[in-house]
Amino acid sequence: MKDGSAILKFKEGQITSVFINAGLDSIYERIFRNAQRNAHRNPAKVVYGIKVLIFGCFWLESCCNNYLKCFLDNWVIQKNFRECLWETLKRANILNKFEIISAFANKSQLQKYEVLLPGLKRAFDLRNRMAHFKDKDFQIADSVDINKAMTLLSSAPDPELIQELKGSKIKKHAEAVAKSGSWLNVVYRRHFKDKSYPLDKSPNTL
């Protein structure tokens, strides 16, 4: 296996099962981090802003799914109920998944979550806006001759969505994604109290 992740489950020191997984969460994070650095170095290039939001949101969604399933596997004993619950929860809205995971947070982490939530929601709104792109046309002039039209176009500001994908605005969105990922990690670490395990694995997993 050249790419992906391996999962070994143990019981009483013995391996009970071996799994493989595409492990795209770590790949999404790498693409997001690279795009974040590139957007910082080249703030006028919209392509980096698109990558920041698309792959940043992919990364957060995959982390949420990993952590939420991990919490279920470790706290819901009845297997059939756990699997049925997961089949329902995995289709939930990403913000609803964050809300569920916040139930495992302490008071300080809950306060940070409330601060992060507006930026998190804005990042996913923009990602969805790009994924289902149907931006409206904005009129900037009435009847004009060709020369006037060319002058208007050359001096016109970027459309609102493009502005969100460049400069200081994309930096703010990238920070919201990165801080939300860190928050998920902290809540997960606190829950399992063992920093030796991979971020997307349970205490019974290596």
Secondary structure as GFF3:
##gff-version 3
##sequence-region A 1 206
A	DSSP	beta_strand	5	11	.	.	.	ID=ss1
A	DSSP	beta_strand	14	21	.	.	.	ID=ss2
A	DSSP	alpha_helix	24	41	.	.	.	ID=ss3
A	DSSP	alpha_helix	46	75	.	.	.	ID=ss4
A	DSSP	alpha_helix	79	89	.	.	.	ID=ss5
A	DSSP	alpha_helix	94	101	.	.	.	ID=ss6
A	DSSP	three_ten_helix	102	104	.	.	.	ID=ss7
A	DSSP	alpha_helix	107	131	.	.	.	ID=ss8
A	DSSP	alpha_helix	146	155	.	.	.	ID=ss9
A	DSSP	alpha_helix	160	164	.	.	.	ID=ss10
A	DSSP	alpha_helix	167	192	.	.	.	ID=ss11
###
